[in-house]
Amino acid sequence: MFQENTNNLQDWQDETFQRCYEEESAFLRRQVDNGKLSCSDLEATLNSLYISDDNNLEGRSLVMQLSLSASIAAYEAVIASLKENR
């Protein structure tokens, strides 16, 4: 029973992370494609996200952490893609 609950929680975490990542990535790519964001804009926001991730003195919920981690991963991926295609 415990293992089943653990697997369900892990599945939910993986699905939530993936959904947040895909939504953030799609949004960022649209903004870049429309000329509304540059690579330097993305890097500045990513630095702020890193700071937010480190500033966790009071703790944050699992949902907030998953969302923040997915956002960071999406920014990193989009930035890497932009630099690769220069």
SULWO-V566208 format. One record per pair of residues at least 6 apart in sequence whose C-alpha atoms are under 7 Angstrom apart, sorted by the first residue. I is the first residue (numbers start at 1). J is the second residue. D is the distance in whole Angstrom. If there is no record, write none. Layout:
# SULWO-V566208
i & j & d
I & J & D
I & J & D
This chain:
# SULWO-V566208
i & j & d
17 & 66 & 6
17 & 67 & 7
17 & 70 & 6
20 & 67 & 6
20 & 70 & 6
21 & 70 & 5
21 & 71 & 6
21 & 73 & 7
21 & 74 & 6
24 & 71 & 6
24 & 74 & 6
25 & 74 & 5
25 & 78 & 7
31 & 37 & 6
32 & 38 & 6
39 & 79 & 6
39 & 82 & 7
42 & 75 & 7
42 & 79 & 7
46 & 72 & 6
46 & 75 & 6
49 & 72 & 7
